[in-house]
């Protein structure tokens, strides 16, 4: 049972990590646009 929980927990962490990268990328893109176009 513990192994299943560990796998589940790790996959959740991976999803959160991937989402964080995605958000960081979007924020960086928005900053980039702001810098160039003064949006």
Helices and strands as residue ranges (DSSP letters): H 2-37
